[in-house]
Amino acid sequence: MLSVKISTKHQIVVPSAVRRELHLEPGDRLTVEVREGEIVLRPRPEKASERLRGLGKGLYGDPVEYVRRLRDEWEDRRRERDALVGR
């Protein structure tokens, strides 16, 4: 298992074997995540759309059912509004 040491400036060096395997170059960015007391480093995708992929995953359950519920709510509100207006 590879290890790194934190410098006095709180910096670490990614071991060369890891840099080669992941094709990391100077200037590349890594995302940092703390998960269950562990630090997880991942290469950061260049495109913003790739970085956002999966954000919020699971917050709404099944996306199809969520959209259906929203549409039903909107339709109910439209009916209530139409009833108030007298249509």
A tleap script that builds the chain and sets N, CA, C and O, in Angstrom:
source leaprc.protein.ff14SB
mol = sequence {
  NMET LEU SER VAL LYS ILE SER THR LYS HIE
  GLN ILE VAL VAL PRO SER ALA VAL ARG ARG
  GLU LEU HIE LEU GLU PRO GLY ASP ARG LEU
  THR VAL GLU VAL ARG GLU GLY GLU ILE VAL
  LEU ARG PRO ARG PRO GLU LYS ALA SER GLU
  ARG LEU ARG GLY LEU GLY LYS GLY LEU TYR
  GLY ASP PRO VAL GLU TYR VAL ARG ARG LEU
  ARG ASP GLU TRP GLU ASP ARG ARG ARG GLU
  ARG ASP ALA LEU VAL GLY CARG
}
set mol.1.N position { 0.850 -1.169 0.000 }
set mol.1.CA position { 0.000 0.000 0.000 }
set mol.1.C position { 0.900 1.239 0.000 }
set mol.1.O position { 1.875 1.315 0.747 }
set mol.2.N position { 0.557 2.190 -0.841 }
set mol.2.CA position { 1.318 3.430 -0.926 }
set mol.2.C position { 0.897 4.375 0.189 }
set mol.2.O position { -0.232 4.314 0.676 }
set mol.3.N position { 1.814 5.247 0.589 }
set mol.3.CA position { 1.465 6.260 1.582 }
set mol.3.C position { 2.102 7.578 1.182 }
set mol.3.O position { 3.040 7.614 0.385 }
set mol.4.N position { 1.580 8.666 1.747 }
set mol.4.CA position { 2.114 9.994 1.496 }
set mol.4.C position { 2.293 10.691 2.841 }
set mol.4.O position { 1.673 10.317 3.837 }
set mol.5.N position { 3.141 11.698 2.852 }
set mol.5.CA position { 3.386 12.466 4.064 }
set mol.5.C position { 2.890 13.889 3.836 }
set mol.5.O position { 3.101 14.458 2.765 }
set mol.6.N position { 2.239 14.458 4.830 }
set mol.6.CA position { 1.765 15.834 4.737 }
set mol.6.C position { 2.922 16.753 5.118 }
set mol.6.O position { 3.533 16.601 6.175 }
set mol.7.N position { 3.212 17.719 4.229 }
set mol.7.CA position { 4.319 18.639 4.478 }
set mol.7.C position { 3.913 19.703 5.493 }
set mol.7.O position { 2.761 19.766 5.921 }
set mol.8.N position { 4.879 20.536 5.869 }
set mol.8.CA position { 4.594 21.621 6.813 }
set mol.8.C position { 3.602 22.613 6.226 }
set mol.8.O position { 2.960 23.357 6.967 }
set mol.9.N position { 3.469 22.631 4.898 }
set mol.9.CA position { 2.484 23.501 4.239 }
set mol.9.C position { 1.177 22.751 3.951 }
set mol.9.O position { 0.342 23.230 3.185 }
set mol.10.N position { 1.003 21.580 4.563 }
set mol.10.CA position { -0.190 20.742 4.418 }
set mol.10.C position { -0.370 20.241 2.992 }
set mol.10.O position { -1.500 20.080 2.531 }
set mol.11.N position { 0.721 19.994 2.295 }
set mol.11.CA position { 0.678 19.482 0.931 }
set mol.11.C position { 1.073 18.015 0.933 }
set mol.11.O position { 1.785 17.544 1.821 }
set mol.12.N position { 0.590 17.295 -0.091 }
set mol.12.CA position { 0.997 15.901 -0.277 }
set mol.12.C position { 1.505 15.742 -1.706 }
set mol.12.O position { 1.212 16.567 -2.572 }
set mol.13.N position { 2.261 14.686 -1.944 }
set mol.13.CA position { 2.742 14.355 -3.282 }
set mol.13.C position { 2.061 13.051 -3.687 }
set mol.13.O position { 2.109 12.060 -2.958 }
set mol.14.N position { 1.431 13.064 -4.848 }
set mol.14.CA position { 0.802 11.843 -5.362 }
set mol.14.C position { 1.926 10.956 -5.898 }
set mol.14.O position { 2.704 11.396 -6.745 }
set mol.15.N position { 2.022 9.720 -5.419 }
set mol.15.CA position { 3.101 8.838 -5.858 }
set mol.15.C position { 3.125 8.665 -7.382 }
set mol.15.O position { 2.080 8.659 -8.033 }
set mol.16.N position { 4.320 8.526 -7.931 }
set mol.16.CA position { 4.488 8.450 -9.388 }
set mol.16.C position { 3.727 7.266 -9.989 }
set mol.16.O position { 3.203 7.377 -11.097 }
set mol.17.N position { 3.657 6.139 -9.280 }
set mol.17.CA position { 2.928 4.978 -9.810 }
set mol.17.C position { 1.448 5.323 -10.008 }
set mol.17.O position { 0.832 4.903 -10.987 }
set mol.18.N position { 0.897 6.076 -9.086 }
set mol.18.CA position { -0.510 6.486 -9.188 }
set mol.18.C position { -0.674 7.491 -10.325 }
set mol.18.O position { -1.620 7.396 -11.106 }
set mol.19.N position { 0.243 8.453 -10.420 }
set mol.19.CA position { 0.173 9.453 -11.494 }
set mol.19.C position { 0.222 8.787 -12.864 }
set mol.19.O position { -0.520 9.160 -13.772 }
set mol.20.N position { 1.103 7.797 -13.003 }
set mol.20.CA position { 1.200 7.090 -14.296 }
set mol.20.C position { -0.073 6.308 -14.595 }
set mol.20.O position { -0.593 6.360 -15.710 }
set mol.21.N position { -0.572 5.585 -13.599 }
set mol.21.CA position { -1.764 4.753 -13.815 }
set mol.21.C position { -2.979 5.587 -14.185 }
set mol.21.O position { -3.787 5.173 -15.016 }
set mol.22.N position { -3.116 6.770 -13.571 }
set mol.22.CA position { -4.278 7.622 -13.823 }
set mol.22.C position { -3.996 8.694 -14.863 }
set mol.22.O position { -4.857 9.528 -15.143 }
set mol.23.N position { -2.795 8.681 -15.441 }
set mol.23.CA position { -2.397 9.647 -16.479 }
set mol.23.C position { -2.538 11.082 -15.973 }
set mol.23.O position { -3.045 11.949 -16.684 }
set mol.24.N position { -2.089 11.327 -14.748 }
set mol.24.CA position { -2.154 12.664 -14.172 }
set mol.24.C position { -0.950 13.476 -14.626 }
set mol.24.O position { 0.176 12.981 -14.664 }
set mol.25.N position { -1.208 14.717 -14.966 }
set mol.25.CA position { -0.166 15.635 -15.435 }
set mol.25.C position { -0.125 16.856 -14.519 }
set mol.25.O position { -1.098 17.135 -13.819 }
set mol.26.N position { 0.995 17.589 -14.516 }
set mol.26.CA position { 1.043 18.823 -13.729 }
set mol.26.C position { -0.109 19.756 -14.121 }
set mol.26.O position { -0.385 19.950 -15.305 }
set mol.27.N position { -0.764 20.319 -13.130 }
set mol.27.CA position { -1.890 21.216 -13.382 }
set mol.27.C position { -3.239 20.515 -13.340 }
set mol.27.O position { -4.267 21.185 -13.238 }
set mol.28.N position { -3.270 19.179 -13.416 }
set mol.28.CA position { -4.534 18.451 -13.303 }
set mol.28.C position { -5.107 18.671 -11.907 }
set mol.28.O position { -4.368 18.879 -10.945 }
set mol.29.N position { -6.411 18.623 -11.814 }
set mol.29.CA position { -7.076 18.804 -10.529 }
set mol.29.C position { -7.651 17.481 -10.050 }
set mol.29.O position { -8.017 16.616 -10.846 }
set mol.30.N position { -7.723 17.344 -8.733 }
set mol.30.CA position { -8.334 16.184 -8.099 }
set mol.30.C position { -9.488 16.668 -7.231 }
set mol.30.O position { -9.412 17.743 -6.635 }
set mol.31.N position { -10.557 15.875 -7.158 }
set mol.31.CA position { -11.624 16.174 -6.215 }
set mol.31.C position { -11.273 15.475 -4.904 }
set mol.31.O position { -10.663 14.406 -4.897 }
set mol.32.N position { -11.668 16.097 -3.804 }
set mol.32.CA position { -11.377 15.559 -2.478 }
set mol.32.C position { -12.701 15.325 -1.776 }
set mol.32.O position { -13.548 16.215 -1.713 }
set mol.33.N position { -12.871 14.130 -1.254 }
set mol.33.CA position { -14.108 13.773 -0.551 }
set mol.33.C position { -13.738 13.045 0.731 }
set mol.33.O position { -12.835 12.208 0.737 }
set mol.34.N position { -14.426 13.359 1.805 }
set mol.34.CA position { -14.250 12.622 3.050 }
set mol.34.C position { -15.429 11.685 3.162 }
set mol.34.O position { -16.581 12.119 3.194 }
set mol.35.N position { -15.139 10.398 3.221 }
set mol.35.CA position { -16.192 9.388 3.272 }
set mol.35.C position { -15.890 8.413 4.403 }
set mol.35.O position { -14.913 7.665 4.347 }
set mol.36.N position { -16.732 8.427 5.424 }
set mol.36.CA position { -16.593 7.523 6.572 }
set mol.36.C position { -15.182 7.575 7.153 }
set mol.36.O position { -14.571 6.538 7.411 }
set mol.37.N position { -14.673 8.780 7.356 }
set mol.37.CA position { -13.365 8.951 7.972 }
set mol.37.C position { -12.183 8.716 7.052 }
set mol.37.O position { -11.042 8.704 7.514 }
set mol.38.N position { -12.423 8.530 5.769 }
set mol.38.CA position { -11.352 8.315 4.801 }
set mol.38.C position { -11.328 9.446 3.788 }
set mol.38.O position { -12.366 10.029 3.476 }
set mol.39.N position { -10.149 9.756 3.277 }
set mol.39.CA position { -9.997 10.770 2.241 }
set mol.39.C position { -9.986 10.060 0.901 }
set mol.39.O position { -9.212 9.125 0.692 }
set mol.40.N position { -10.846 10.505 -0.009 }
set mol.40.CA position { -10.915 9.919 -1.344 }
set mol.40.C position { -10.522 11.001 -2.350 }
set mol.40.O position { -11.149 12.059 -2.403 }
set mol.41.N position { -9.493 10.737 -3.141 }
set mol.41.CA position { -9.048 11.647 -4.197 }
set mol.41.C position { -9.412 11.028 -5.532 }
set mol.41.O position { -9.178 9.842 -5.764 }
set mol.42.N position { -9.993 11.850 -6.419 }
set mol.42.CA position { -10.338 11.376 -7.763 }
set mol.42.C position { -9.925 12.423 -8.781 }
set mol.42.O position { -9.982 13.620 -8.499 }
set mol.43.N position { -9.508 11.980 -9.969 }
set mol.43.CA position { -9.255 12.974 -11.022 }
set mol.43.C position { -10.540 13.744 -11.292 }
set mol.43.O position { -11.615 13.157 -11.414 }
set mol.44.N position { -10.415 15.059 -11.384 }
set mol.44.CA position { -11.583 15.908 -11.636 }
set mol.44.C position { -11.828 15.996 -13.136 }
set mol.44.O position { -10.924 16.365 -13.884 }
set mol.45.N position { -13.036 15.663 -13.589 }
set mol.45.CA position { -13.337 15.774 -15.017 }
set mol.45.C position { -13.173 17.214 -15.489 }
set mol.45.O position { -13.451 18.156 -14.747 }
set mol.46.N position { -12.724 17.372 -16.716 }
set mol.46.CA position { -12.505 18.706 -17.272 }
set mol.46.C position { -13.820 19.444 -17.509 }
set mol.46.O position { -13.925 20.637 -17.228 }
set mol.47.N position { -14.827 18.729 -18.029 }
set mol.47.CA position { -16.095 19.369 -18.372 }
set mol.47.C position { -16.967 19.517 -17.130 }
set mol.47.O position { -17.108 18.584 -16.339 }
set mol.48.N position { -17.550 20.707 -16.970 }
set mol.48.CA position { -18.424 20.960 -15.823 }
set mol.48.C position { -19.593 19.984 -15.799 }
set mol.48.O position { -20.014 19.550 -14.727 }
set mol.49.N position { -20.121 19.634 -16.966 }
set mol.49.CA position { -21.260 18.718 -17.017 }
set mol.49.C position { -20.889 17.347 -16.445 }
set mol.49.O position { -21.718 16.689 -15.817 }
set mol.50.N position { -19.651 16.923 -16.662 }
set mol.50.CA position { -19.207 15.641 -16.108 }
set mol.50.C position { -19.023 15.735 -14.593 }
set mol.50.O position { -19.272 14.770 -13.869 }
set mol.51.N position { -18.580 16.918 -14.115 }
set mol.51.CA position { -18.403 17.092 -12.676 }
set mol.51.C position { -19.736 17.086 -11.952 }
set mol.51.O position { -19.800 16.689 -10.788 }
set mol.52.N position { -20.807 17.518 -12.615 }
set mol.52.CA position { -22.122 17.590 -11.988 }
set mol.52.C position { -22.906 16.290 -12.081 }
set mol.52.O position { -23.917 16.126 -11.398 }
set mol.53.N position { -22.452 15.367 -12.919 }
set mol.53.CA position { -23.170 14.104 -13.111 }
set mol.53.C position { -23.337 13.379 -11.778 }
set mol.53.O position { -22.377 13.205 -11.027 }
set mol.54.N position { -24.549 12.966 -11.499 }
set mol.54.CA position { -24.841 12.217 -10.282 }
set mol.54.C position { -25.142 13.094 -9.078 }
set mol.54.O position { -25.509 12.581 -8.021 }
set mol.55.N position { -24.992 14.409 -9.218 }
set mol.55.CA position { -25.273 15.305 -8.117 }
set mol.55.C position { -26.760 15.218 -7.781 }
set mol.55.O position { -27.604 15.369 -8.664 }
set mol.56.N position { -27.074 14.982 -6.551 }
set mol.56.CA position { -28.468 14.877 -6.127 }
set mol.56.C position { -29.077 13.505 -6.384 }
set mol.56.O position { -30.273 13.300 -6.175 }
set mol.57.N position { -28.260 12.580 -6.833 }
set mol.57.CA position { -28.763 11.238 -7.144 }
set mol.57.C position { -29.411 10.622 -5.910 }
set mol.57.O position { -28.816 10.586 -4.833 }
set mol.58.N position { -30.606 10.151 -6.079 }
set mol.58.CA position { -31.318 9.503 -4.994 }
set mol.58.C position { -32.134 10.442 -4.115 }
set mol.58.O position { -32.860 9.985 -3.233 }
set mol.59.N position { -32.027 11.742 -4.342 }
set mol.59.CA position { -32.777 12.681 -3.505 }
set mol.59.C position { -34.274 12.584 -3.734 }
set mol.59.O position { -35.058 12.813 -2.812 }
set mol.60.N position { -34.676 12.254 -4.933 }
set mol.60.CA position { -36.089 12.266 -5.280 }
set mol.60.C position { -36.638 10.874 -5.558 }
set mol.60.O position { -37.770 10.740 -6.022 }
set mol.61.N position { -35.868 9.853 -5.287 }
set mol.61.CA position { -36.318 8.504 -5.590 }
set mol.61.C position { -36.294 8.270 -7.087 }
set mol.61.O position { -35.381 8.724 -7.778 }
set mol.62.N position { -37.288 7.566 -7.588 }
set mol.62.CA position { -37.384 7.283 -9.022 }
set mol.62.C position { -37.711 8.577 -9.768 }
set mol.62.O position { -38.748 9.187 -9.510 }
set mol.63.N position { -36.842 9.005 -10.691 }
set mol.63.CA position { -37.085 10.286 -11.379 }
set mol.63.C position { -38.389 10.320 -12.156 }
set mol.63.O position { -39.040 11.363 -12.218 }
set mol.64.N position { -38.785 9.202 -12.751 }
set mol.64.CA position { -40.030 9.168 -13.526 }
set mol.64.C position { -41.218 9.399 -12.593 }
set mol.64.O position { -42.114 10.180 -12.911 }
set mol.65.N position { -41.228 8.729 -11.456 }
set mol.65.CA position { -42.320 8.901 -10.494 }
set mol.65.C position { -42.326 10.316 -9.934 }
set mol.65.O position { -43.391 10.892 -9.712 }
set mol.66.N position { -41.152 10.875 -9.707 }
set mol.66.CA position { -41.062 12.242 -9.191 }
set mol.66.C position { -41.685 13.232 -10.176 }
set mol.66.O position { -42.460 14.099 -9.774 }
set mol.67.N position { -41.355 13.109 -11.448 }
set mol.67.CA position { -41.903 14.014 -12.464 }
set mol.67.C position { -43.414 13.821 -12.580 }
set mol.67.O position { -44.149 14.793 -12.749 }
set mol.68.N position { -43.878 12.589 -12.492 }
set mol.68.CA position { -45.322 12.340 -12.543 }
set mol.68.C position { -46.039 13.015 -11.376 }
set mol.68.O position { -47.105 13.607 -11.548 }
set mol.69.N position { -45.437 12.919 -10.179 }
set mol.69.CA position { -46.036 13.574 -9.013 }
set mol.69.C position { -46.087 15.085 -9.212 }
set mol.69.O position { -47.092 15.721 -8.895 }
set mol.70.N position { -45.014 15.657 -9.733 }
set mol.70.CA position { -45.006 17.090 -10.005 }
set mol.70.C position { -46.098 17.476 -10.989 }
set mol.70.O position { -46.814 18.454 -10.774 }
set mol.71.N position { -46.226 16.714 -12.064 }
set mol.71.CA position { -47.256 17.019 -13.057 }
set mol.71.C position { -48.646 16.934 -12.453 }
set mol.71.O position { -49.503 17.771 -12.736 }
set mol.72.N position { -48.873 15.917 -11.616 }
set mol.72.CA position { -50.177 15.785 -10.958 }
set mol.72.C position { -50.459 16.983 -10.056 }
set mol.72.O position { -51.575 17.502 -10.038 }
set mol.73.N position { -49.441 17.423 -9.303 }
set mol.73.CA position { -49.615 18.591 -8.440 }
set mol.73.C position { -49.934 19.832 -9.261 }
set mol.73.O position { -50.825 20.601 -8.900 }
set mol.74.N position { -49.222 20.034 -10.354 }
set mol.74.CA position { -49.460 21.194 -11.216 }
set mol.74.C position { -50.874 21.161 -11.794 }
set mol.74.O position { -51.555 22.184 -11.866 }
set mol.75.N position { -51.296 19.978 -12.200 }
set mol.75.CA position { -52.637 19.831 -12.760 }
set mol.75.C position { -53.689 20.123 -11.694 }
set mol.75.O position { -54.686 20.782 -11.987 }
set mol.76.N position { -53.490 19.647 -10.463 }
set mol.76.CA position { -54.421 19.934 -9.368 }
set mol.76.C position { -54.498 21.435 -9.103 }
set mol.76.O position { -55.583 21.985 -8.915 }
set mol.77.N position { -53.344 22.089 -9.088 }
set mol.77.CA position { -53.328 23.542 -8.861 }
set mol.77.C position { -54.032 24.284 -9.990 }
set mol.77.O position { -54.735 25.265 -9.746 }
set mol.78.N position { -53.845 23.821 -11.225 }
set mol.78.CA position { -54.513 24.462 -12.365 }
set mol.78.C position { -56.015 24.343 -12.221 }
set mol.78.O position { -56.746 25.306 -12.455 }
set mol.79.N position { -56.485 23.149 -11.832 }
set mol.79.CA position { -57.929 22.951 -11.633 }
set mol.79.C position { -58.469 23.858 -10.545 }
set mol.79.O position { -59.525 24.470 -10.709 }
set mol.80.N position { -57.738 23.949 -9.413 }
set mol.80.CA position { -58.172 24.822 -8.322 }
set mol.80.C position { -58.224 26.275 -8.775 }
set mol.80.O position { -59.173 26.993 -8.460 }
set mol.81.N position { -57.212 26.707 -9.511 }
set mol.81.CA position { -57.161 28.087 -10.000 }
set mol.81.C position { -58.325 28.341 -10.968 }
set mol.81.O position { -58.984 29.378 -10.888 }
set mol.82.N position { -58.575 27.393 -11.883 }
set mol.82.CA position { -59.665 27.551 -12.822 }
set mol.82.C position { -61.015 27.602 -12.108 }
set mol.82.O position { -61.907 28.344 -12.517 }
set mol.83.N position { -61.167 26.813 -11.040 }
set mol.83.CA position { -62.416 26.819 -10.269 }
set mol.83.C position { -62.616 28.159 -9.580 }
set mol.83.O position { -63.742 28.649 -9.497 }
set mol.84.N position { -61.547 28.751 -9.089 }
set mol.84.CA position { -61.643 30.046 -8.428 }
set mol.84.C position { -61.974 31.165 -9.408 }
set mol.84.O position { -62.711 32.096 -9.084 }
set mol.85.N position { -61.421 31.058 -10.599 }
set mol.85.CA position { -61.645 32.088 -11.633 }
set mol.85.C position { -63.039 31.923 -12.225 }
set mol.85.O position { -63.600 32.881 -12.757 }
set mol.86.N position { -63.601 30.730 -12.141 }
set mol.86.CA position { -64.956 30.490 -12.636 }
set mol.86.C position { -65.009 29.963 -14.057 }
set mol.86.O position { -65.962 30.238 -14.786 }
set mol.87.N position { -64.044 29.245 -14.441 }
set mol.87.CA position { -64.042 28.696 -15.816 }
set mol.87.C position { -64.832 27.433 -15.881 }
set mol.87.O position { -64.945 26.829 -16.947 }
savepdb mol mol.pdb
quit
